[in-house]
Amino acid sequence: MEINNLLKMDGHIVLGIVNEKLRLECDSVDELTSRYELESEDLMDKMEQLGFHYDPITNQFK
């Protein structure tokens, strides 16, 4: 699966993939967007539209 297509996927799938990558591979949302060449603003907008916000303490979207 191409992570570059992430923002076009169903919201629940996006949430699961993003939180898994944050849990297993990336220490922050900035590292995630950099590693997978995603636009930080686009990811944050997508997650906000879905009703989720990034929590830096737990390093996940809730």
Residue, then its C-alpha position, 0 to 999 in steps of 0.5 A: m500500500e502506498i502511504n502517499n494515498l493515505l489522505k484519500m482513504d476512509g477516515h477510520i483506515v487513516l486513523g488506524i494507519v497513522n496511529e500505528k505508524l506513530r506507535l511503531e515507527c515515528d516519535s512525532v507527527d512531524e517525523l511521520t509527515s517527513r518520513y512519508e513525504l506528507e504535507s503536515e497541514d493536509l494530514m492535520d486538516k484530514m484528521e480534524q475533519l474526522g474529529f481527531h486531534y494530535d496528542p503529543i503526550t501519547n503520540q497519537f490522534k484521539 
